Amino acid sequence: MSTEWSLERARSEAAKIIAEARTGADGCPEPLRTILRELIERADPSRTAGGSNYITYMLPVWAGEQAGAPASVCRDLAVGSVYMMLHYFLLDDVMDGEEMQLDSKSALAASQLLHSLFLERYSRHSAMPPQLWSDYLRHTEAWGLAAAMEKIRRADPLDVPGLARKSAPVKIGASAVWLESGQKERILPAEQAVELALASLQLADDWADWREDLASGEERSNAFLTLVRQELGLKEEQPLEDRMVRRAVYQDEVLERLAAIARSHRRSLSELPEAAPGLVWFQQEVLSGIEADARSARQTAMRLAVEGGFSHYLSNQEKV
């Protein structure tokens, strides 16, 4: 199979995985079956106009190409990763108190069932040794620490492991593949590669969510807003305001610095033999999105500087 990846190929592969995950949920009792099917439908990238967090469930496929693991095993692991991804998404939503279509009891019940489906799918393969589950415990502990410290410790845009910690359970997909292929010594460097891609994704997500996080008092958990503080030279006790962020974007070119950090992730990825081509493609997609936003902000600033009204724009712009 070709190791060349594109958005079209990723969507095609993801659609097959999502379809199998949907079928796998059919044996669940109602009303949970309907809840799970709706959640899985929402994860289908073919039904969304924008991008998708492919890494959350495509990682076993990408790692499997490089490790030479059987395609059927990688597909099973990818389907299991869909269930795991949705499990943690529901937990995050409940913990954050976000508005959901589900009440908290239904969300937690669905989350637990999804986690059981994940464990069942991963446990189908007899080659999975105890190390897989000790690795999973390690990743879950990292995720739990990130969740517990979210409002206590300010996010650091340069801390790759720290940025990746919020999505640490994703790494189990790589561990499982390398264990299946009998190459457990490659797990840690493979995890380093995954962390770099996850860190870039977290930076992109924080940039996309900055307004919501700032308004809801979640500034400390947003690495992009930490970067803005650094650019503006704000002291810890100084409040960060909406207009300050816009000024940093359009006047201080903070997005250029964000892109530079993601480019450093790209360079580090290129030095790791365990960085699967699909993973490298995914990180490049994330990086390209940040770079496009940086160019757009720069062009807007240049246009307004010529036309005038720059200060008025910064004061009244509803969305960056």
C-alpha positions in Angstrom: 0.0 0.0 0.0 1.2 3.5 -0.8 2.5 5.6 2.1 1.6 8.8 0.3 -1.2 10.6 2.1 -3.6 13.3 1.1 -6.8 14.7 2.5 -8.8 12.7 0.0 -7.2 9.4 1.0 -7.5 10.2 4.7 -11.2 10.9 4.3 -11.7 7.7 2.4 -9.9 5.6 5.0 -11.6 7.4 7.9 -15.1 6.8 6.4 -14.4 3.0 6.3 -13.3 3.0 9.9 -16.3 5.1 11.0 -18.6 2.8 9.1 -17.2 -0.3 10.9 -17.4 1.6 14.3 -21.0 2.3 13.6 -21.8 -1.3 12.8 -19.9 -2.4 16.0 -22.3 -0.2 18.1 -25.4 -1.9 16.7 -25.4 -4.6 19.3 -25.7 -2.1 22.1 -29.1 -1.8 23.9 -31.4 1.2 23.3 -31.4 4.1 24.0 -27.6 3.9 24.2 -27.3 2.4 20.7 -28.9 5.5 19.2 -26.7 7.8 21.3 -23.6 6.0 20.2 -24.6 5.9 16.5 -25.2 9.7 16.6 -21.9 10.3 18.2 -20.1 8.2 15.7 -21.9 9.9 12.8 -20.6 13.3 14.1 -17.1 11.9 13.9 -17.4 11.0 10.3 -15.2 13.5 8.3 -17.2 13.0 5.2 -20.1 14.8 6.8 -18.2 17.9 7.7 -16.9 20.7 5.5 -13.8 21.4 7.5 -11.0 19.2 8.7 -11.0 16.4 11.2 -8.8 15.3 14.1 -7.8 12.2 12.1 -4.9 11.4 14.4 -7.3 10.3 17.2 -8.2 7.2 15.3 -6.1 7.0 12.1 -2.8 6.6 14.1 -2.9 2.7 14.1 -3.3 2.8 10.3 -0.4 5.2 9.9 1.9 3.4 12.3 0.9 0.0 10.9 2.1 1.0 7.4 5.5 1.7 8.8 5.7 -1.2 11.3 4.5 -3.8 8.7 1.6 -4.8 10.9 -1.4 -6.7 9.3 -3.9 -4.3 7.8 -6.8 -6.2 9.5 -5.3 -5.7 12.9 -4.6 -2.0 12.3 -8.2 -1.5 11.1 -9.5 -3.2 14.3 -7.3 -0.9 16.4 -8.5 2.1 14.5 -12.1 1.2 15.1 -11.3 0.8 18.8 -9.7 4.2 18.8 -12.9 5.8 17.5 -14.6 4.5 20.6 -11.8 5.6 22.8 -11.8 9.1 21.3 -15.5 9.5 21.8 -15.2 8.2 25.4 -12.7 11.0 26.3 -14.6 13.6 24.3 -17.7 12.9 26.4 -15.7 13.0 29.7 -14.1 16.3 28.7 -17.5 17.8 27.9 -19.0 16.7 31.2 -16.0 18.0 33.2 -16.1 21.3 31.4 -19.8 21.7 31.9 -20.3 22.3 28.2 -23.7 22.4 26.7 -24.4 19.0 25.1 -27.4 17.4 23.5 -27.1 14.7 26.2 -27.7 15.1 29.9 -24.7 14.3 32.1 -26.1 10.8 33.1 -26.6 9.7 29.5 -23.2 11.1 28.5 -21.4 9.2 31.3 -23.3 6.0 30.5 -22.5 6.3 26.8 -18.9 7.1 27.7 -18.5 4.0 29.8 -20.0 1.8 27.1 -17.7 3.4 24.5 -14.7 2.6 26.7 -15.8 -1.0 27.0 -16.2 -1.2 23.2 -12.6 0.2 22.9 -11.2 -2.4 25.3 -13.1 -5.3 23.6 -11.7 -4.3 20.2 -8.1 -3.9 21.4 -8.3 -7.2 23.3 -9.2 -9.2 20.2 -5.6 -9.7 19.4 -3.7 -12.3 21.5 -0.4 -10.7 20.7 -1.2 -7.8 22.9 1.0 -8.2 26.0 0.5 -6.7 29.5 2.8 -3.8 28.4 0.0 -2.5 26.2 -2.2 -1.9 29.3 0.6 -0.5 31.4 1.2 1.9 28.6 -2.5 2.8 28.5 -2.4 3.4 32.3 0.5 5.7 31.8 -1.3 7.6 29.0 -4.5 7.8 31.1 -2.5 9.2 34.1 -1.1 11.8 31.8 -4.5 12.8 30.6 -5.9 12.9 34.2 -3.0 15.1 35.3 -3.7 17.5 32.4 -7.4 17.7 33.3 -6.6 18.2 37.0 -4.0 20.9 36.4 -5.9 22.8 33.6 -6.9 25.8 35.7 -3.9 25.7 38.0 -0.9 25.6 35.7 -0.6 28.0 32.7 -0.3 26.2 29.4 3.2 26.5 27.9 3.3 26.8 24.1 6.9 25.4 24.0 6.2 22.4 26.2 5.6 19.6 23.7 4.8 16.8 26.2 2.6 19.2 28.2 0.6 20.2 25.1 0.2 16.6 24.1 -0.8 15.5 27.5 -4.5 16.5 26.9 -4.6 13.8 24.2 -2.2 11.3 25.7 -4.5 8.2 25.3 -4.3 8.6 21.5 -0.8 7.2 21.8 -2.1 3.8 22.6 -2.7 3.2 18.9 1.0 3.5 18.2 2.0 1.3 21.1 -0.4 -1.5 20.1 0.9 -1.5 16.5 4.6 -1.7 17.5 3.9 -4.4 20.0 1.9 -6.3 17.4 4.9 -6.2 15.1 7.3 -7.3 17.8 9.2 -4.1 17.9 8.5 -2.7 21.4 11.8 -0.9 21.4 10.4 1.6 18.9 7.4 2.6 21.1 9.0 5.5 22.9 10.4 7.2 19.8 7.1 6.6 18.1 5.4 8.3 21.0 7.7 11.3 20.7 6.6 11.6 17.1 3.0 11.5 18.1 3.5 14.1 20.8 4.9 16.5 18.2 1.9 16.2 16.0 -0.5 16.4 19.0 1.3 19.5 20.2 0.8 21.2 16.9 -2.8 20.2 16.9 -3.3 21.6 20.4 -1.7 24.9 19.4 -4.1 25.1 16.4 -7.1 24.3 18.6 -6.1 26.9 21.2 -5.8 29.5 18.5 -9.3 28.5 17.2 -10.8 28.5 20.7 -9.1 31.6 22.2 -12.2 33.8 22.3 -14.3 31.2 24.0 -11.6 30.3 26.5 -11.0 33.9 27.4 -14.7 34.6 27.9 -15.2 31.5 30.0 -12.2 32.1 32.3 -10.2 29.3 30.8 -7.3 31.5 29.7 -4.7 29.5 31.7 -5.4 26.3 29.7 -4.9 28.0 26.4 -1.3 28.0 25.1 -2.1 30.5 22.4 -3.2 33.1 25.0 0.0 32.4 26.9 1.9 33.2 23.8 -0.1 36.5 23.5 0.7 37.4 27.1 4.4 36.8 26.3 4.3 39.0 23.2 2.6 41.8 25.0 4.8 41.5 28.0 1.9 41.2 30.5 2.6 40.4 34.1 0.7 37.5 35.7 -1.6 39.7 37.6 -2.5 41.8 34.6 -5.8 40.8 33.0 -5.8 39.9 29.3 -8.6 41.5 27.3 -10.2 40.7 23.9 -8.8 43.8 22.2 -5.3 43.0 23.4 -5.5 39.6 21.7 -6.6 41.1 18.4 -3.8 43.7 18.6 -1.3 40.9 19.1 -2.7 39.0 16.1 -2.9 42.0 13.7 -0.2 44.3 15.0 2.4 42.1 16.8 2.1 39.1 14.4 1.7 36.6 17.2 0.4 34.1 14.7 3.8 34.1 13.0 5.4 33.0 16.2 2.7 30.3 16.6 3.5 29.1 13.1 7.2 29.1 13.9 6.6 26.8 16.9 4.6 24.4 14.7 7.5 24.5 12.1 9.9 23.5 14.8 7.7 20.5 15.5 7.9 19.7 11.8 11.7 19.8 11.8 11.8 17.5 14.9 9.4 15.1 13.2 11.7 14.8 10.2 14.5 13.6 12.5 12.5 10.7 13.9 12.5 7.4 11.8 9.3 6.4 13.7 7.4 9.4 12.4 5.0 7.6 10.0 4.3 9.3 6.7 0.6 9.7 7.6 1.5 11.3 10.9 3.9 13.7 9.1 1.1 14.5 6.5 -1.3 15.3 9.4 1.1 17.6 11.2 1.8 19.4 7.9 -1.9 19.9 7.4 -2.2 21.5 10.9 0.9 23.6 10.2 -0.5 24.8 6.8 -3.7 25.9 8.5 -1.8 28.0 11.1 0.4 29.5 8.3 -2.6 30.4 6.2 -4.2 32.2 9.2 -1.0 34.0 9.8 -0.9 35.2 6.2 -4.5 36.3 6.3 -3.9 38.3 9.5 -0.8 39.9 7.9 -2.7 40.8 4.7 -5.6 42.3 6.7 -3.2 44.4 8.8 -1.4 45.7 5.6 -4.7 46.5 3.9 -6.0 48.4 6.9 -2.8 50.3 7.3 -3.1 51.6 3.8 -6.9 52.3 4.0 -6.8 53.7 7.6 -9.2 52.8 10.4 -6.9 50.2 11.9 -7.7 51.1 15.5 -11.4 51.2 14.8 -11.1 47.7 13.3 -9.3 46.3 16.3 -11.9 47.8 18.6 -15.0 46.5 16.8 -13.9 43.3 15.2 -16.3 40.5 16.4 -14.2 37.6 15.1 -10.6 37.2 14.3 
